[in-house]
Structure formats: C-alpha cells, structure tokens
Amino acid sequence: MKFAVIVFPGSNCDDDLFYAIRDGLHEQVAFVSYTETSLDGFDGVLLPGGFSYGDYLRSGAIASLSPIMNEVRRFADEGKLVFGTCNGFQMLTEMNLLPGALIRNKKIKFICKPVSLKIVNNQTSFTTDYKDQTLIELPIAHGEGSYYCDDKTLVKLKKNKQIVFRYEDNPNGSIDDIAGIVNERGNVLGMMPHPERAIETLLGSTDGLDLFKSMLTTHTEGVR
C-alpha cells in the first residue's frame, strides 16, 4: 500500500505521519505538495495536523482550496481511504467531505496533552484492528478542536454509526464527546487526536498504530 502525506505551508505533523507509515507500518509513503494536481499511484491519503496557512480565516479553510484538494475529493468519491488528523480534520469539514465544524475549545485555550478515547465503532476502514468499546490513549494539540454539528446532523451521525471515537473526559467541549467521525460511505475519517504521535513506546503509547494497520487491512483484505 502506498500513502500520500499532503504537505501545506505551515504543516507541522507531516513528518510524524510519514514516519508512522514508514517506520511503524513499514509501508510505502511519500510527501505530496499542496501545489500538485495528481494522486495517481497512491492508495491512501493522509492530511496532517499543524497550522496550514497560519490558520488565517478559519483553520483549514485556505488549505481546503489548495490545488491538490480536487484530487483528494476525487480520491474520496472513488471510495479510496482518506484520513485527516487535527488540522486535516478541519480541512475535511471545510470541504464538506465530513459534516459539522471544528470551533474554538470551550475554555478558549490551546490544549496539548494525552487523552483517553473510546472506540465506539470498530467496524470502519480505520478501526478494524481495535476491539470495540475499548479505551486508547492519544495526544491532542489544538485550539479549535471542539466538534460541533446541528441536532439533525447529530441524529444522522448516530443512526449511521459514523461516530468512531469519543472522549472519555471531554477536553474541548465537543458535542456528544465526539473525537472522530467517518463519512456515510466510511472511507473518510477525521479526528482531532493524533494517532501518528502514538506509534511506539518511546512516545508514551502505541495505541495509534492500529489505526494505520486497519487502513492496511482494509486495503489488502477489503475489510470494512
């Protein structure tokens, strides 16, 4: 499986994703500039965290209009795997590939710490290697990470089992403790926590590696 890590001006988690795939998953991975217009030859797309374009306007808003994002949309429309963490999640909502929005944290402060998450749906392309309803620990680092959607959308998310991760101790005021969701088709995942920063013991947790293993399982075995 070959992954593309999209690099934007201001990204600061692109290297983390690259090493998670190369050194943790031992699969092929390459950086792809935001100025490119093709994702030919890739099987999965990763949108990194950071502060793309300095987070001017809204977080992820300018990045969502970058040239490469037309290809990311095509990728998603074709049913291929797209994953966005933190700023990448914000981009996916700006593109309407995922519903809702990420707004300022409840206490209006930047939060950087490990948090506990519950796997509330392990039947997605990104969670097959996790046990359902188990707790994992991943780091967060965001100032605009509070997930919000209207009541109608929340009902739909629950009905379609699109909520994948929930916070155990909601750090940012996200509605319904939501930490990560998938689209209706199940091939696009956005989450605020950083699994790429939890792939080896030295980093304090290996709980993030199973997310990337799940993507590989989905690609090679068609499990979802």
N, C-alpha and C positions, 0 to 999 in steps of 0.2 A: 504494500500500500504506500502511496506517495502523498505526502501532505504539503500544502502550501501555507506558509505563515505570511500573512499580508503585513507589510511594514508601512506605516504612515509617519509623517512628520510629528514628532512628539511621543511616539510609541515608546514604552519602556519595559514591556513584558514580552516583546517579540523573541528575544534571546531565550527567555525562560521556556516558551513554547517549543522553540527549536530544539533545545537540549532535552526537554521532556520526551519528544518523539525520537530523537537520535540516540540518546543515552539511556532513556527509560524504556521506551517501547522497541528500540532497535529497528526502526523502520526508516524509509527514505523521507527526507524533508528538505525543503528549500525556501529561502526568503523570496517573496514576490513584492515588488514595489507597487505602491498605490497608483503609479502612473501607467502600469501595464494594462493591456486590454485583453489578455488571454490567460485562461487557466487550463489549457489543453495539456493532457498528460498527468493531471492530478486527480486524486481520488477523494480527498478531503480538504476542506478549507478551514483555517484557524484565524480568527480575528482577535488580536491581542488586547490586553489592558494597557493603560497608560493615559496620556493626555493628548490625544491626536489633535493637531492644530491648536494646541494650547487650551483646549476646551472652551474656545470662544463660541459665542451664541449659546447653544446647548451642547452638553457632552455628546460627542459622536455625530453631531448634526452635519458638520462640514465634511468629515470623513465619509459619511454615507453618500456623498455626491462625488467622490473620487472616481476616476476612470475605471478602476478595477472592479468597482461595485456592480456595474452592469453584468459582469461575468459572475460575480458572487450570486446575484439574483438568478441568473441562468442556471447556475450550479444547483441552487435550492429548488428551482422549478423542475429540474430534471430528476429530483429525488436523491441527489448526492448529499453527503454529510457536510454540514456547516456548523461550526462551533464558535461562539463568541463569549469571552470572559471579560467581566468588568466593562471597560470602555467598548469592547466588542459587543457586549450585550446591548449597550446603549445604541450602537450603530444599527443593530438588527431591529430595534424598536423604531428608530428613526426611518428605516427603510420599509417599515410595516411588514417585515418578514416575521416578526413576532408582535403580538398585541401588547397594549399598555405602554408605560413610560417609566423611566427612572428619574426620580426627583430628589431634591435635597434631603439628606438624612434628617430624621426627626429633631435631633438636638443641634442641627446646623453645624456639625463638627466633622472633620475628616476622621475616619476610624481606620485603624491599622492594627489588627490582632487576629489570632486564631479563633474560629467559631465552630460550634457543633451544628451539623446538619443532619436531617433525617432523610433517608431515601424513601420517598413516598410513591415512587413508580419505578420499578426495576425492569419494566418491560419495554424500554425505549432503546433506540440505537446507541445510546450513550451510557446505559446503566445495566446492561445485561450481566456484567461481571460483579455486580453488587448484590447483596442479599436484601430483600425487601424489608423496609421499616428499620433498618439498622442505622446506627449513628456513625458519622465520619467527622473528621476534623480537617478543615481547610482554612487558610488565611484569607482575610478580606483587607482591602485598602482602597477606600473610596469616600468621597464627599457627597456624591449624588447617586446613592445606591438604593434608595427606598423605592421599591416597586409599587406602582400604582396602576389600577385599571378601574373602570366603572363597574357597577353591580352586575350589569348584563354580561360583561366580558368575564367577570369572575365566575359567574354561574356556568358559563360555557367552558372555561378552563377546567373547572371541577368535573363537569359532565363528561368531557372528552379525555379526562385524565392527563391533561397537559402540564399539570404541576408536578415537577420531578423532584425538587429539593425544597425543604422547608427549614428555616432556622429554628433551633431549639430555644434560644434566648434571643429573640429578635433585636438585633443591634441598631437597626436604622429606621424602624417604623414601617417596614414593608407590609402591605395589605396581606392578610391571611398568612403571615410569616413566610411569604414566598421568597425563595432564594434563586430559583431557576425554573424555567419553563421550556417546553418544546412547542413547535407549531402543530397544527392539526395533523399534518402528514407524518410528523415525528422525525423528520430528518434535519431539523434546525433546532439547536439548543442554545439558549442564552442563560448565563448565570453570573452573579456578582462575585462570588468567591473564586479563588484562583487554584484550580487543581494542579496546574503546571508548577506551582510552588510547593507541592506536597507529593513528590515522587520518590524520595529517598529518605532514609532515616536521618541523615545529616541535616535535613531541612525541618525535622521535627515531626513529620508524618509522611506516610506512603499512601494515604487514602486517595490521593488524586490520580494515581496511576491507573486504577481500574476504569476510570472514565475513558482514557485513551485505549485501553485494552478492549473495552466494549465497542469502541468505534472500529477497531481492527476485526473483532469478532463479527460485527455486522457486515463489514465489507467482504470478509473471506467466506463466511458461512450464510450470509443473508438472514441472520437472526435479528428480529426486532419485535 
